[in-house]
Amino acid sequence: MKEFAGNVALITGAAHGIGYSFALEAARRSMKLSLVDIDVPAMEEAAKELRGMGAEVLTCPADVSVYEEAKASVDATMKKYGRIDVLLANAGVCTAGSILTMPIKDWEWCLGVNTMGIVHFVHEVLPIMERQKTPAHLMCTASIAGLRGGMGMNPSYFCSKHAAVSVAESVKSEVEASGSDIGVSVFCPMYVATDLYHCEDRRPARYWDAADPFYRSEEYQTGRETFRKNIAAGMPLEGIGPRLFRAIEDNQMYIVTHTETIPYIESRHRAIEEDAKKELTIHQ
């Protein structure tokens, strides 16, 4: 996809961080915008800034982990604009804790937003793009956590991001088989200086049990503080939006911003290959 002016971009997690950076670049390219976020005040402030740049903007309050809310935002976008040309399924959250102690509600929240939040929008938007029969692009925000081996203190996040990568790969395979002019990308950065640390402030009540002692534990507090420091020291947001649009223009599938992580990715695949060889030996 090379042309953007006048086309429509639907962006989830659009009020902050990567989503907002992408929206800024979309506005600079004269795209029409549909912003989706659970943080309504921040989303409206973002919309105000984007309209100040001359962009046409629709705001859609939604919890992306709820299919009905995701669908409603897609329906609202189609009602206003009649088309969707670029989807950035970007909304994300992060939890901290051991697989032995992390509450199930944390798993449900992380998988609900990071994985099902992508599935909900792909399920609704991909058929629209197929019917349009015009160049379009679908991009998911995952993480380097979706390409390398898991870490013990963040199992739900790693699991959700591996699933996000798999969703993008499955969509890529399907659109290639259909011959559609739809590009697919998955963004797998390392730490980026976003607002992700504050996602706890926007956690829906159904994913939270204030009485659970885990949230007062040293394990949880230490994990949260470590995460805060890593996010704060991450790569700056400046340049993220243009980088993602270059990936769309080049139809780049895997967007890895930190090349120093490639050995970690390779080591995981080497380990898989070595275990597969052992399996072959067993059956010979």
C-alpha positions as CSV (number, residue, x, y, z in Angstrom):
1,M,0.0,0.0,0.0
2,K,1.5,3.3,-1.1
3,E,-1.3,5.9,-1.1
4,F,-2.9,7.2,2.1
5,A,-4.5,10.6,1.5
6,G,-8.2,10.3,2.0
7,N,-8.1,6.7,3.2
8,V,-9.3,5.6,6.6
9,A,-7.2,4.3,9.5
10,L,-8.8,2.6,12.5
11,I,-6.4,2.6,15.5
12,T,-6.9,0.8,18.8
13,G,-5.1,2.0,21.9
14,A,-5.0,5.3,20.0
15,A,-5.0,7.7,23.0
16,H,-1.4,7.0,24.1
17,G,2.0,5.8,23.0
18,I,2.4,3.8,19.8
19,G,-1.2,4.2,18.8
20,Y,-1.1,8.0,19.1
21,S,2.2,8.2,17.3
22,F,0.7,6.2,14.5
23,A,-2.3,8.5,14.4
24,L,-0.1,11.6,14.2
25,E,1.7,10.1,11.2
26,A,-1.7,9.1,9.6
27,A,-2.9,12.7,10.1
28,R,0.2,14.1,8.4
29,R,-0.5,11.8,5.5
30,S,-4.1,13.2,5.3
31,M,-5.8,10.1,6.4
32,K,-9.3,10.0,8.0
33,L,-9.0,8.6,11.5
34,S,-11.1,6.4,13.8
35,L,-9.6,6.3,17.3
36,V,-10.5,3.5,19.7
37,D,-9.6,3.6,23.4
38,I,-10.9,2.8,26.8
39,D,-9.4,6.0,28.2
40,V,-12.0,8.4,26.9
41,P,-10.6,11.8,28.3
42,A,-7.2,11.0,26.8
43,M,-8.7,9.9,23.5
44,E,-10.8,13.1,23.2
45,E,-7.6,15.2,23.9
46,A,-5.8,13.2,21.2
47,A,-8.7,13.8,18.8
48,K,-8.5,17.5,19.6
49,E,-4.8,17.7,18.7
50,L,-5.3,15.7,15.5
51,R,-8.2,17.9,14.4
52,G,-6.0,20.8,15.0
53,M,-3.7,19.3,12.3
54,G,-6.7,19.3,9.9
55,A,-7.6,15.6,10.3
56,E,-11.1,14.3,10.3
57,V,-11.5,12.2,13.5
58,L,-14.0,9.8,14.9
59,T,-13.7,8.7,18.6
60,C,-15.0,5.3,19.7
61,P,-14.8,4.5,23.4
62,A,-14.4,0.8,23.7
63,D,-12.9,-2.0,25.8
64,V,-11.3,-4.0,23.0
65,S,-11.5,-7.2,25.1
66,V,-15.3,-7.1,24.7
67,Y,-16.3,-8.3,21.3
68,E,-19.5,-6.3,21.2
69,E,-17.7,-3.1,22.0
70,A,-15.0,-3.8,19.3
71,K,-17.7,-4.5,16.8
72,A,-19.6,-1.3,17.7
73,S,-16.5,0.7,17.0
74,V,-16.0,-0.9,13.6
75,D,-19.7,-0.3,12.8
76,A,-19.4,3.3,13.8
77,T,-16.3,3.7,11.6
78,M,-18.1,2.2,8.6
79,K,-21.2,4.4,9.2
80,K,-19.1,7.6,9.2
81,Y,-16.5,6.7,6.5
82,G,-17.9,3.8,4.6
83,R,-14.5,2.1,4.4
84,I,-11.4,1.0,6.4
85,D,-8.1,0.9,4.6
86,V,-5.6,0.5,7.5
87,L,-6.1,-1.2,10.8
88,L,-3.6,-0.9,13.6
89,A,-4.7,-3.4,16.3
90,N,-2.5,-1.9,19.0
91,A,-4.2,-1.8,22.4
92,G,-2.2,-3.6,25.0
93,V,-1.7,-4.1,28.7
94,C,1.0,-5.7,30.9
95,T,0.9,-7.7,34.1
96,A,3.7,-8.8,36.4
97,G,4.1,-11.9,38.5
98,S,5.1,-15.6,38.6
99,I,2.9,-18.2,36.9
100,L,2.6,-19.8,40.3
101,T,1.1,-16.7,42.0
102,M,-0.4,-14.5,39.3
103,P,-4.2,-14.4,39.7
104,I,-6.3,-15.8,36.9
105,K,-7.9,-12.4,36.5
106,D,-4.6,-11.1,35.4
107,W,-4.3,-13.8,32.7
108,E,-7.8,-13.0,31.5
109,W,-7.1,-9.3,31.3
110,C,-3.8,-9.7,29.5
111,L,-5.1,-12.3,27.0
112,G,-8.4,-10.4,26.6
113,V,-6.7,-7.2,25.5
114,N,-3.5,-8.3,23.9
115,T,-4.8,-11.3,22.0
116,M,-8.6,-11.2,21.8
117,G,-8.5,-7.4,21.3
118,I,-6.6,-8.1,18.0
119,V,-8.8,-11.1,17.1
120,H,-12.0,-9.1,17.5
121,F,-10.9,-6.4,15.1
122,V,-9.4,-8.7,12.6
123,H,-12.6,-10.7,12.6
124,E,-14.6,-7.6,11.8
125,V,-12.2,-5.6,9.6
126,L,-10.6,-8.2,7.4
127,P,-13.9,-9.1,5.6
128,I,-14.5,-5.4,5.0
129,M,-11.0,-5.0,3.4
130,E,-11.7,-8.2,1.3
131,R,-14.9,-6.7,0.0
132,Q,-13.4,-3.4,-0.8
133,K,-10.9,-5.0,-3.3
134,T,-8.6,-2.1,-2.9
135,P,-5.1,-1.9,-1.4
136,A,-5.3,-2.1,2.4
137,H,-3.1,-3.0,5.4
138,L,-3.6,-4.8,8.7
139,M,-1.0,-4.3,11.4
140,C,-0.9,-5.8,14.9
141,T,1.3,-4.6,17.8
142,A,2.9,-7.5,19.5
143,S,6.4,-7.3,21.1
144,I,9.8,-8.8,21.0
145,A,8.2,-11.0,23.7
146,G,6.2,-12.6,20.9
147,L,9.3,-13.8,19.1
148,R,11.7,-14.9,21.9
149,G,11.4,-17.4,24.8
150,G,9.3,-16.6,27.8
151,M,10.5,-15.1,31.1
152,G,9.3,-16.3,34.4
153,M,8.0,-13.0,35.8
154,N,5.8,-12.1,32.9
155,P,4.2,-15.3,31.6
156,S,0.8,-13.8,30.7
157,Y,2.4,-11.0,28.6
158,F,4.7,-13.3,26.7
159,C,1.9,-15.8,26.1
160,S,-0.4,-13.0,24.8
161,K,2.2,-11.6,22.5
162,H,3.2,-15.0,21.0
163,A,-0.5,-15.4,20.3
164,A,-0.6,-11.9,18.7
165,V,2.3,-12.9,16.3
166,S,0.5,-16.1,15.5
167,V,-2.7,-14.2,14.6
168,A,-0.8,-12.0,12.2
169,E,1.0,-14.9,10.6
170,S,-2.3,-16.7,10.2
171,V,-3.9,-13.7,8.5
172,K,-0.9,-13.3,6.3
173,S,-1.2,-16.8,5.1
174,E,-4.9,-16.4,4.5
175,V,-4.8,-13.2,2.5
176,E,-1.9,-14.6,0.4
177,A,-4.0,-17.7,-0.4
178,S,-7.0,-15.5,-1.4
179,G,-4.9,-13.2,-3.7
180,S,-6.1,-10.1,-1.8
181,D,-4.2,-6.9,-2.1
182,I,-4.0,-6.7,1.7
183,G,-0.7,-6.3,3.5
184,V,0.0,-7.7,6.9
185,S,2.5,-6.6,9.5
186,V,3.3,-7.4,13.1
187,F,5.2,-4.8,15.2
188,C,7.6,-6.5,17.6
189,P,9.6,-3.8,19.5
190,M,11.6,-4.1,22.7
191,Y,10.8,-1.5,25.4
192,V,9.3,1.7,24.1
193,A,8.7,4.8,26.3
194,T,4.9,4.6,26.2
195,D,2.1,5.0,28.7
196,L,1.8,1.2,29.1
197,Y,2.9,1.4,32.8
198,H,-0.4,3.2,33.6
199,C,-2.6,0.5,32.1
200,E,-3.5,-0.6,35.6
201,D,-5.3,2.7,36.0
202,R,-7.7,1.6,33.3
203,R,-8.2,-2.0,34.3
204,P,-11.9,-2.9,34.1
205,A,-13.5,-4.0,37.4
206,R,-14.2,-7.5,36.1
207,Y,-10.5,-8.1,35.8
208,W,-9.7,-6.9,39.3
209,D,-10.1,-8.3,42.8
210,A,-8.9,-5.7,45.3
211,A,-9.1,-8.2,48.1
212,D,-6.5,-10.5,46.5
213,P,-3.3,-10.3,48.7
214,F,-1.2,-10.8,45.6
215,Y,-1.6,-7.1,44.7
216,R,-0.1,-6.2,48.1
217,S,2.8,-8.6,47.8
218,E,6.5,-7.7,47.4
219,E,6.6,-9.8,44.2
220,Y,3.9,-7.8,42.6
221,Q,5.3,-4.4,43.7
222,T,8.8,-5.3,42.6
223,G,7.6,-6.6,39.2
224,R,5.6,-3.4,38.6
225,E,8.6,-1.2,39.6
226,T,10.9,-3.1,37.3
227,F,8.5,-2.8,34.5
228,R,8.1,1.0,35.1
229,K,11.9,1.5,34.9
230,N,12.2,-0.6,31.7
231,I,9.4,1.3,30.0
232,A,10.8,4.7,31.1
233,A,14.2,3.8,29.6
234,G,12.8,2.5,26.4
235,M,13.2,3.9,22.9
236,P,11.5,7.3,22.4
237,L,8.2,7.4,20.5
238,E,9.5,9.9,18.0
239,G,10.0,8.1,14.8
240,I,7.7,5.2,15.6
241,G,4.8,6.4,13.4
242,P,6.9,7.1,10.3
243,R,8.7,3.7,10.8
244,L,5.4,1.8,10.9
245,F,4.2,3.6,7.7
246,R,7.4,2.7,5.9
247,A,6.7,-0.9,6.9
248,I,3.2,-0.6,5.3
249,E,4.7,0.9,2.2
250,D,7.2,-1.9,1.9
251,N,4.7,-4.6,2.9
252,Q,7.1,-5.7,5.7
253,M,5.8,-8.5,7.8
254,Y,8.0,-8.6,10.9
255,I,9.0,-5.2,12.3
256,V,11.8,-5.6,14.8
257,T,13.2,-2.3,16.0
258,H,16.1,-3.7,18.1
259,T,18.4,-5.8,16.0
260,E,20.4,-6.8,19.1
261,T,17.5,-9.0,20.0
262,I,17.9,-11.2,16.9
263,P,20.3,-13.6,18.7
264,Y,17.6,-14.2,21.3
265,I,15.1,-15.0,18.5
266,E,17.5,-17.3,16.8
267,S,18.4,-19.1,20.0
268,R,14.8,-20.0,20.6
269,H,14.4,-21.5,17.1
270,R,17.7,-23.3,17.4
271,A,16.4,-24.9,20.7
272,I,13.3,-26.0,18.9
273,E,15.3,-27.5,16.1
274,E,17.6,-29.4,18.5
275,D,14.6,-30.9,20.4
276,A,13.1,-31.9,17.0
277,K,16.3,-33.7,16.1
278,K,16.1,-35.6,19.4
279,E,12.6,-36.6,18.5
280,L,13.8,-37.9,15.2
281,T,16.5,-39.9,16.9
282,I,13.9,-41.5,19.3
283,H,11.8,-42.7,16.4
284,Q,14.6,-44.0,14.2
